[in-house]
Amino acid sequence: MIKRVYFDDFDGPFWPSPAELEPYFLAPEGKEWFYSSGNDSAGFDATGVRGTEKLDRLKGRIDVRLSLWGNPKLGVLVMYRRYGGGFDECHYSKGDMSRMRQWVRTLHSDPMPVSLYIPFAEAWKAVKEFLETDGELPQCIAWVNSRDLPANSFPVPHEIVLPGETPPGWLSPEEAAAAIALGQGKS
């Protein structure tokens, strides 16, 4: 299996140890993640899981990806994708699904459903399990299959919005902070 990481300063053909990643998730509130770099996304790839590394994708190689988007107020959106070898599946962390029509922008301006964010500590369990099982779908958190998400769960990323405006259904930074304070942002 060929591993690859893109997570803060970790970038290359390896996966960091869980001990190296734990502080990003279990730090004191407001100190999680790595926002100072201007990035809020991360990912772990594995090419050729389950002993399929010598096959090509058309002949049965199975690849997986665990993608993460961190938000200081909402936690982490986790996406697991497995493809090749007869698989083509995508799962998202299942947060507060009553907030499905609310979005927050990533630092790259991509809109993400608030309902798919889970607390940092929960996301940490999923990352740790993913690394320890060599890329299997973590069973420690609830998932929603992408096929089961409502249409337009991920809206067009770059709709035109004037500075200072918040599109309908979107949370302003102040609204996101208030929702978290009221406990509405917890899964």
ROGUFI-655417 format. One line per field, with one value per atom (N, C-alpha, C): x, y, z; atom name; residue number from 1. Coordinates in Angstrom, 2 decimals. Atoms other than C-alpha are relative to their C-alpha. Layout:
x = [X_...]
y = [Y_...]
z = [Z_...]
atomo = [CA_...]
num = [NUM_...]
end
This chain:
x = [0.85_0.00_0.90_-0.74_1.28_-0.82_0.68_0.41_0.45_-0.31_0.27_-0.77_0.64_-0.50_0.14_-0.02_-1.36_-0.71_0.57_-1.89_0.99_-0.87_-0.32_1.41_-1.38_3.47_0.32_-0.19_3.07_-0.44_0.33_3.23_0.96_-0.89_4.59_-0.55_0.42_4.46_0.08_0.02_3.77_-1.25_1.02_1.22_0.69_-0.56_2.23_-0.58_0.53_1.79_-1.19_1.11_-1.41_0.49_-0.52_0.68_0.37_-0.36_1.89_-1.23_1.22_-1.67_-0.96_0.95_-3.51_-0.11_0.14_-2.65_-0.84_0.81_-4.43_-1.50_1.41_-7.72_-0.37_0.29_-7.43_0.64_-0.57_-5.84_-1.11_1.02_-7.60_-0.87_0.94_-10.66_0.59_-0.52_-9.67_1.44_-1.40_-6.17_0.12_-0.03_-7.16_0.40_-0.24_-6.12_1.24_-1.20_-3.65_-0.34_0.50_-5.39_1.05_-1.00_-2.28_0.66_-0.61_-1.10_-0.87_0.90_-4.08_-0.73_0.64_-5.43_-0.85_0.85_-8.27_-0.34_0.28_-8.21_1.23_-1.07_-6.18_-0.48_0.41_-6.15_1.04_-0.83_-4.80_-0.44_0.29_-4.59_0.70_-0.64_-3.85_-0.33_0.14_-3.29_0.30_-0.21_-3.72_-0.23_0.30_-5.38_-0.41_0.41_-6.22_0.84_-0.90_-3.19_-0.15_0.23_-4.17_1.00_-0.93_-1.17_0.68_-0.67_0.28_-0.95_0.99_-2.94_-0.22_0.39_-4.03_-1.49_1.37_-7.38_-1.02_0.95_-9.07_0.01_-0.13_-7.90_-0.16_0.34_-8.95_0.69_-0.64_-6.75_-1.06_0.93_-8.64_0.76_-0.60_-7.79_-0.99_0.85_-9.09_0.56_-0.39_-9.04_-0.85_0.68_-9.91_0.31_-0.16_-10.46_-0.62_0.44_-10.91_-0.04_0.10_-12.09_-0.29_0.17_-11.65_-0.61_0.60_-13.65_0.10_-0.22_-12.78_-1.26_1.25_-16.44_-0.81_0.86_-18.01_0.67_-0.71_-15.31_0.57_-0.61_-14.34_-1.04_0.78_-16.15_0.95_-0.83_-14.78_-0.68_0.51_-15.18_0.88_-0.71_-14.22_-0.43_0.32_-14.00_0.82_-0.66_-13.18_-0.44_0.31_-12.96_0.98_-0.78_-11.65_-0.34_0.26_-11.91_-1.47_1.44_-15.68_-0.64_0.53_-16.04_-0.07_0.08_-17.21_-0.98_0.85_-18.49_0.60_-0.41_-18.35_-0.90_0.73_-19.37_0.47_-0.30_-19.52_-0.34_0.30_-19.39_-1.40_1.39_-22.91_-0.08_0.17_-23.40_-1.48_1.38_-26.61_-0.73_0.62_-28.66_-1.17_1.06_-31.35_0.54_-0.62_-28.88_0.45_-0.42_-28.66_-0.01_0.07_-29.61_0.74_-0.88_-26.99_1.40_-1.34_-23.54_0.98_-1.09_-20.21_1.10_-1.07_-17.34_1.31_-1.35_-13.92_0.92_-0.96_-10.80_0.26_-0.12_-10.77_-1.31_1.30_-14.34_-0.97_0.92_-15.93_-1.12_1.10_-19.41_-0.11_0.14_-19.76_-1.23_1.19_-22.93_0.38_-0.25_-22.89_-0.35_0.50_-24.74_1.01_-0.98_-21.69_1.23_-1.12_-19.30_-0.25_0.05_-18.54_1.07_-1.01_-16.57_1.41_-1.40_-12.77_0.32_-0.32_-12.58_-0.59_0.62_-14.98_0.76_-0.77_-13.07_1.33_-1.28_-9.87_-0.15_0.22_-11.34_-0.02_0.09_-12.11_1.36_-1.33_-8.65_0.88_-0.84_-6.93_-0.37_0.44_-9.04_0.37_-0.37_-8.44_1.48_-1.44_-4.66_0.33_-0.31_-4.65_-0.54_0.57_-6.77_0.45_-0.52_-4.77_-1.07_0.90_-7.56_-1.41_1.39_-10.76_-0.91_1.00_-13.95_-0.12_0.11_-13.86_-1.43_1.31_-16.73_-0.37_0.18_-16.38_-0.88_0.88_-18.48_-1.15_1.14_-21.81_0.32_-0.24_-21.66_-1.32_1.11_-24.08_0.59_-0.46_-23.62_-0.35_0.24_-23.32_-1.27_1.24_-26.20_-1.24_1.14_-28.45_-0.13_0.08_-27.75_-1.00_0.93_-30.40_0.73_-0.57_-29.82_0.48_-0.58_-27.71_0.50_-0.59_-26.21_1.28_-1.21_-23.01_-0.30_0.38_-24.06_1.20_-1.05_-22.12_0.96_-0.94_-18.92_0.14_-0.38_-18.51_-1.15_1.10_-21.93_0.41_-0.40_-21.65_-0.68_0.49_-22.01_0.81_-0.68_-21.22_0.68_-0.68_-18.73_-0.96_0.85_-20.49_-1.36_1.28_-23.49_0.15_0.04_-24.44_-1.16_1.08_-26.41_-1.05_1.03_-29.73_0.45_-0.37_-29.13_1.42_-1.39_-25.52_0.11_-0.25_-24.21_1.10_-1.07_-22.28_0.92_-0.88_-19.25_-0.65_0.65_-21.28_-1.12_1.08_-24.27_0.55_-0.62_-22.00_0.45_-0.47_-20.45_-1.19_1.18_-23.91_-0.64_0.59_-25.21_0.83_-0.86_-22.22_-0.23_0.20_-22.73_-1.31_1.31_-26.36_-0.05_-0.05_-25.25_-0.63_0.62_-26.83_1.01_-1.01_-23.54_0.52_-0.50_-23.07_-0.78_0.69_-23.85_-0.69]
y = [-1.18_0.00_1.24_-1.26_3.45_1.05_-0.99_6.11_1.40_-1.41_9.87_0.85_-0.91_12.68_1.43_-1.45_16.34_0.55_-0.43_17.69_0.95_-1.03_20.96_-0.17_0.15_20.43_-1.40_1.37_16.73_-0.06_0.03_16.39_-0.95_0.93_13.33_-1.41_1.40_9.59_-0.81_0.68_8.50_0.44_-0.46_8.76_0.28_-0.26_10.45_-0.98_0.86_8.48_0.70_-0.62_9.03_0.99_-0.91_10.62_1.36_-1.27_13.28_0.83_-0.69_14.15_0.35_-0.19_13.95_1.45_-1.39_17.55_0.91_-0.82_18.95_-0.12_0.27_17.49_0.15_0.02_17.32_1.15_-1.20_20.70_0.75_-0.82_23.23_0.70_-0.62_24.82_1.27_-1.16_27.36_-0.17_0.25_25.88_-1.23_1.17_22.85_0.39_-0.11_22.37_0.81_-0.69_24.53_1.19_-1.12_27.67_1.04_-1.04_29.83_-0.15_0.22_28.27_0.52_-0.46_29.71_-1.14_1.16_26.22_-0.68_0.71_24.33_-1.40_1.34_21.11_-0.90_0.99_17.94_-1.30_1.28_14.44_-1.08_1.20_10.94_-0.88_0.88_8.75_-1.33_1.31_5.06_-0.61_0.64_3.48_-1.48_1.43_-0.29_-0.60_0.59_-1.13_-1.46_1.42_-4.72_-0.85_0.81_-6.06_0.17_-0.20_-4.59_0.97_-1.02_-2.26_-0.36_0.39_-4.28_-0.04_-0.01_-4.08_1.42_-1.35_-1.18_0.16_-0.25_0.46_-0.75_0.71_-1.21_-1.50_1.43_-4.63_-0.35_0.36_-4.39_0.76_-0.76_-1.92_0.83_-0.76_-0.30_1.15_-1.20_3.26_0.63_-0.69_5.25_1.38_-1.35_8.85_0.42_-0.62_10.46_1.49_-1.44_14.19_0.68_-0.71_16.69_1.49_-1.45_20.30_0.47_-0.47_22.02_1.38_-1.30_24.93_0.26_-0.22_26.56_-0.03_-0.01_26.83_-1.29_1.15_23.74_-1.35_1.26_21.07_-0.41_0.54_18.87_-0.72_0.78_17.62_-1.07_1.13_14.16_-0.67_0.73_12.49_-1.22_1.24_8.88_-0.44_0.47_7.69_-1.24_1.23_4.19_-0.26_0.18_3.51_-0.97_1.03_0.90_-1.37_1.36_-2.88_-0.28_0.20_-2.72_0.95_-0.95_0.05_1.39_-1.42_3.59_0.56_-0.45_4.90_1.22_-1.22_8.16_0.20_-0.20_8.79_1.29_-1.23_11.97_-0.18_0.01_12.43_0.57_-0.39_12.79_0.83_-0.91_15.81_0.24_-0.39_17.68_0.15_0.02_16.77_0.97_-1.01_19.31_1.31_-1.22_21.94_-0.21_0.36_20.48_1.18_-1.13_23.71_1.23_-1.07_25.78_-0.35_0.22_26.21_0.97_-0.86_27.64_-0.13_0.05_28.55_-0.42_0.36_26.98_1.19_-1.07_29.15_0.14_-0.08_28.33_0.43_-0.52_29.70_-1.08_1.07_26.29_-0.11_0.14_25.94_-1.44_1.33_23.01_-0.02_0.11_21.77_-0.04_-0.05_22.66_-1.34_1.25_19.38_-1.14_1.09_17.29_0.20_-0.24_18.81_-0.72_0.68_16.84_0.61_-0.57_17.86_-0.54_0.39_17.73_-1.35_1.26_14.88_-1.20_1.09_12.75_-0.23_0.12_13.49_-0.70_0.62_12.47_-1.53_1.45_9.02_-0.62_0.52_8.57_-0.01_-0.07_9.70_-1.11_1.01_7.44_-1.39_1.32_4.43_-0.22_0.10_5.12_-0.38_0.27_5.15_-1.39_1.28_2.10_-1.20_1.12_-0.02_0.03_-0.11_0.90_0.39_-0.59_2.88_-0.55_0.48_1.07_1.14_-0.97_3.08_-0.08_0.02_4.07_-0.28_0.38_2.55_0.78_-0.68_4.87_1.25_-1.16_7.72_-0.37_0.21_7.96_0.62_-0.45_8.34_0.13_-0.07_9.37_-0.23_0.28_7.93_1.19_-1.16_10.63_-0.16_0.24_8.98_0.36_-0.28_9.67_1.48_-1.44_13.41_0.64_-0.70_15.77_0.64_-0.69_17.27_1.39_-1.33_20.44_0.16_-0.09_19.59_0.82_-0.79_21.10_0.97_-0.95_24.28_0.45_-0.54_26.01_0.82_-0.65_27.18_1.50_-1.40_30.62_0.87_-0.90_32.24_1.41_-1.39_36.01_0.53_-0.57_37.57_1.28_-1.27_41.19_-0.04_-0.03_41.88_0.45_-0.33_41.96_-0.67_0.67_39.97_-1.48_1.44_36.46_-0.56_0.57_34.37_-0.70_0.71_32.84_-1.42_1.34_29.66_-0.11_0.04_30.53_0.63_-0.59_31.27_1.05_-0.97_34.43_-0.52_0.46_33.93_0.22_-0.28_35.53_-1.00_0.97_33.22_-1.38_1.30_30.17_-0.06_-0.03_31.21_-0.08_0.01_31.83_-1.38_1.34_28.44_-0.98_0.89_26.69_0.26_-0.37_28.57_-0.57_0.53_27.38_-1.52_1.45_23.78_-0.55_0.47_23.63_-0.59_0.49_22.76_-1.37_1.30_19.46_-1.08_1.12_16.15_-0.87]
z = [0.00_0.00_0.00_0.07_-0.89_0.75_-0.83_1.68_-0.37_0.26_1.26_1.00_-0.94_3.69_-0.49_0.16_3.31_1.22_-1.27_6.82_0.66_-0.56_8.02_-0.57_0.47_7.83_-0.50_0.48_7.06_-1.46_1.42_3.28_-0.67_0.67_1.54_-0.02_0.18_0.91_1.30_-1.30_4.50_0.75_-0.93_7.29_1.32_-1.33_10.55_1.02_-1.07_13.75_0.65_-0.72_15.71_1.07_-1.04_18.48_-0.57_0.63_16.04_-0.37_0.45_14.97_1.14_-1.10_18.29_0.47_-0.48_19.40_-0.89_0.90_16.34_0.31_-0.27_17.59_1.48_-1.43_21.38_0.76_-0.63_22.06_0.73_-0.64_24.29_-1.05_0.93_22.67_-0.60_0.72_20.03_-0.45_0.38_19.65_-0.91_0.86_17.55_-1.42_1.44_13.94_-0.32_0.46_12.01_-0.88_0.81_10.77_-0.33_0.24_10.97_-1.36_1.31_7.70_-1.14_1.05_5.81_-0.68_0.58_5.16_1.07_-0.95_6.80_-0.46_0.50_4.80_0.14_-0.15_5.10_-0.63_0.58_3.68_0.14_-0.04_3.87_-1.16_1.13_0.76_0.19_0.05_0.37_-1.36_1.31_-3.01_0.15_-0.07_-3.17_1.38_-1.31_0.15_-0.18_-0.02_1.11_-0.95_0.82_-0.78_-1.50_1.44_-4.16_-0.64_0.51_-4.60_-1.32_1.25_-7.51_-1.19_1.07_-9.52_-0.50_0.41_-11.65_0.30_-0.42_-10.95_-0.83_0.85_-13.89_0.28_-0.26_-12.68_1.48_-1.36_-9.06_1.12_-1.08_-7.18_0.72_-0.83_-4.31_0.64_-0.58_-3.26_0.98_-0.96_-0.31_0.29_-0.39_0.82_1.20_-1.12_4.14_-0.09_0.13_3.65_1.21_-1.19_6.47_-0.27_0.04_6.70_1.42_-1.37_10.06_0.05_-0.25_11.40_1.50_-1.43_14.73_0.85_-0.76_15.77_-0.15_0.29_14.17_0.19_-0.10_14.40_-1.35_1.21_11.46_-0.84_0.96_8.37_-0.52_0.43_7.52_-1.19_1.15_4.14_-0.23_0.31_3.42_-1.39_1.35_-0.18_-0.29_0.45_-1.43_-1.43_1.41_-5.14_-0.64_0.68_-7.56_0.57_-0.48_-7.24_0.25_-0.17_-7.59_1.00_-0.97_-5.00_-0.62_0.27_-5.57_1.02_-1.10_-2.28_0.66_-0.67_-0.42_1.21_-1.25_3.19_0.65_-0.74_5.26_1.47_-1.42_9.01_0.20_-0.23_10.37_1.27_-1.13_12.59_0.26_-0.27_13.37_-1.33_1.32_10.28_-0.12_0.09_11.18_-0.58_0.54_9.93_-1.45_1.35_6.41_-0.96_0.93_4.65_0.53_-0.47_6.46_-0.46_0.51_5.01_0.64_-0.45_6.07_-1.05_1.00_3.76_0.65_-0.42_4.08_-0.28_0.29_3.92_-1.49_1.45_0.19_-0.64_0.43_-0.06_-0.49_0.38_-0.67_1.03_-0.95_0.88_0.49_-0.60_3.28_0.90_-0.84_4.99_1.49_-1.44_8.70_0.63_-0.57_9.36_-0.04_0.13_8.43_0.88_-0.92_10.99_1.32_-1.30_14.15_0.89_-0.89_17.25_-0.28_0.23_17.06_0.62_-0.68_19.59_-0.73_0.76_17.52_-1.31_1.24_14.31_0.27_-0.36_16.09_0.06_-0.09_16.82_-1.40_1.36_13.12_-0.69_0.62_11.96_0.57_-0.66_14.50_-0.49_0.47_13.49_-1.46_1.41_9.79_-0.13_0.07_10.33_0.54_-0.64_12.61_-0.76_0.77_10.22_-1.46_1.37_7.10_-1.02_0.97_5.49_-0.04_-0.04_6.48_0.46_-0.43_7.03_1.52_-1.46_10.72_0.46_-0.53_12.70_1.26_-1.28_15.71_-0.09_0.16_14.26_-0.93_0.91_12.45_-1.35_1.37_8.68_-0.74_0.94_5.96_-1.38_1.35_2.48_-0.89_0.88_-0.18_-0.80_0.76_-2.09_0.81_-0.86_0.91_0.37_-0.27_1.06_-0.95_0.89_-0.32_-1.18_1.16_-3.76_0.43_-0.27_-3.66_1.43_-1.34_-0.26_-0.03_0.22_-1.63_-1.13_1.05_-3.47_-0.83_0.87_-6.22_0.85_-0.92_-4.50_-0.11_0.16_-5.95_-0.46_0.34_-6.08_0.40_-0.23_-6.14_1.26_-1.25_-2.70_0.22_-0.26_-1.95_1.36_-1.29_0.85_1.10_-1.14_4.21_-0.04_0.10_2.95_0.32_-0.25_4.03_-0.81_0.81_1.51_0.87_-0.75_2.63_0.32_-0.43_4.62_0.52_-0.45_5.36_1.38_-1.31_8.83_-0.10_-0.14_9.45_1.10_-1.09_11.74_1.38_-1.27_14.55_0.29_-0.18_13.97_0.32_-0.28_13.92_1.45_-1.39_17.25_0.96_-0.86_18.76_0.02_0.07_17.55_0.83_-0.78_19.10_1.48_-1.40_22.37_0.53_-0.41_22.47_-0.07_0.09_21.85_-1.26_1.22_18.40_-0.98_0.94_16.71_0.36_-0.42_18.52_-0.69_0.66_16.87_1.01]
atomo = [N_CA_C_N_CA_C_N_CA_C_N_CA_C_N_CA_C_N_CA_C_N_CA_C_N_CA_C_N_CA_C_N_CA_C_N_CA_C_N_CA_C_N_CA_C_N_CA_C_N_CA_C_N_CA_C_N_CA_C_N_CA_C_N_CA_C_N_CA_C_N_CA_C_N_CA_C_N_CA_C_N_CA_C_N_CA_C_N_CA_C_N_CA_C_N_CA_C_N_CA_C_N_CA_C_N_CA_C_N_CA_C_N_CA_C_N_CA_C_N_CA_C_N_CA_C_N_CA_C_N_CA_C_N_CA_C_N_CA_C_N_CA_C_N_CA_C_N_CA_C_N_CA_C_N_CA_C_N_CA_C_N_CA_C_N_CA_C_N_CA_C_N_CA_C_N_CA_C_N_CA_C_N_CA_C_N_CA_C_N_CA_C_N_CA_C_N_CA_C_N_CA_C_N_CA_C_N_CA_C_N_CA_C_N_CA_C_N_CA_C_N_CA_C_N_CA_C_N_CA_C_N_CA_C_N_CA_C_N_CA_C_N_CA_C_N_CA_C_N_CA_C_N_CA_C_N_CA_C_N_CA_C_N_CA_C_N_CA_C_N_CA_C_N_CA_C_N_CA_C_N_CA_C_N_CA_C_N_CA_C_N_CA_C_N_CA_C_N_CA_C_N_CA_C_N_CA_C_N_CA_C_N_CA_C_N_CA_C_N_CA_C_N_CA_C_N_CA_C_N_CA_C_N_CA_C_N_CA_C_N_CA_C_N_CA_C_N_CA_C_N_CA_C_N_CA_C_N_CA_C_N_CA_C_N_CA_C_N_CA_C_N_CA_C_N_CA_C_N_CA_C_N_CA_C_N_CA_C_N_CA_C_N_CA_C_N_CA_C_N_CA_C_N_CA_C_N_CA_C_N_CA_C_N_CA_C_N_CA_C_N_CA_C_N_CA_C_N_CA_C_N_CA_C_N_CA_C_N_CA_C_N_CA_C_N_CA_C_N_CA_C_N_CA_C_N_CA_C_N_CA_C_N_CA_C_N_CA_C_N_CA_C_N_CA_C_N_CA_C_N_CA_C_N_CA_C_N_CA_C_N_CA_C_N_CA_C_N_CA_C_N_CA_C_N_CA_C_N_CA_C_N_CA_C_N_CA_C_N_CA_C_N_CA_C_N_CA_C_N_CA_C_N_CA_C_N_CA_C_N_CA_C_N_CA_C_N_CA_C_N_CA_C_N_CA_C_N_CA_C_N_CA_C_N_CA_C_N_CA_C_N_CA_C_N_CA_C_N_CA_C_N_CA_C_N_CA_C_N_CA_C_N_CA_C_N_CA_C_N_CA_C_N_CA_C_N_CA_C_N_CA_C_N_CA_C_N_CA_C_N_CA_C_N_CA_C_N_CA_C_N_CA_C_N_CA_C_N_CA_C_N_CA_C_N_CA_C_N_CA_C_N_CA_C]
num = [1_1_1_2_2_2_3_3_3_4_4_4_5_5_5_6_6_6_7_7_7_8_8_8_9_9_9_10_10_10_11_11_11_12_12_12_13_13_13_14_14_14_15_15_15_16_16_16_17_17_17_18_18_18_19_19_19_20_20_20_21_21_21_22_22_22_23_23_23_24_24_24_25_25_25_26_26_26_27_27_27_28_28_28_29_29_29_30_30_30_31_31_31_32_32_32_33_33_33_34_34_34_35_35_35_36_36_36_37_37_37_38_38_38_39_39_39_40_40_40_41_41_41_42_42_42_43_43_43_44_44_44_45_45_45_46_46_46_47_47_47_48_48_48_49_49_49_50_50_50_51_51_51_52_52_52_53_53_53_54_54_54_55_55_55_56_56_56_57_57_57_58_58_58_59_59_59_60_60_60_61_61_61_62_62_62_63_63_63_64_64_64_65_65_65_66_66_66_67_67_67_68_68_68_69_69_69_70_70_70_71_71_71_72_72_72_73_73_73_74_74_74_75_75_75_76_76_76_77_77_77_78_78_78_79_79_79_80_80_80_81_81_81_82_82_82_83_83_83_84_84_84_85_85_85_86_86_86_87_87_87_88_88_88_89_89_89_90_90_90_91_91_91_92_92_92_93_93_93_94_94_94_95_95_95_96_96_96_97_97_97_98_98_98_99_99_99_100_100_100_101_101_101_102_102_102_103_103_103_104_104_104_105_105_105_106_106_106_107_107_107_108_108_108_109_109_109_110_110_110_111_111_111_112_112_112_113_113_113_114_114_114_115_115_115_116_116_116_117_117_117_118_118_118_119_119_119_120_120_120_121_121_121_122_122_122_123_123_123_124_124_124_125_125_125_126_126_126_127_127_127_128_128_128_129_129_129_130_130_130_131_131_131_132_132_132_133_133_133_134_134_134_135_135_135_136_136_136_137_137_137_138_138_138_139_139_139_140_140_140_141_141_141_142_142_142_143_143_143_144_144_144_145_145_145_146_146_146_147_147_147_148_148_148_149_149_149_150_150_150_151_151_151_152_152_152_153_153_153_154_154_154_155_155_155_156_156_156_157_157_157_158_158_158_159_159_159_160_160_160_161_161_161_162_162_162_163_163_163_164_164_164_165_165_165_166_166_166_167_167_167_168_168_168_169_169_169_170_170_170_171_171_171_172_172_172_173_173_173_174_174_174_175_175_175_176_176_176_177_177_177_178_178_178_179_179_179_180_180_180_181_181_181_182_182_182_183_183_183_184_184_184_185_185_185_186_186_186_187_187_187]
end
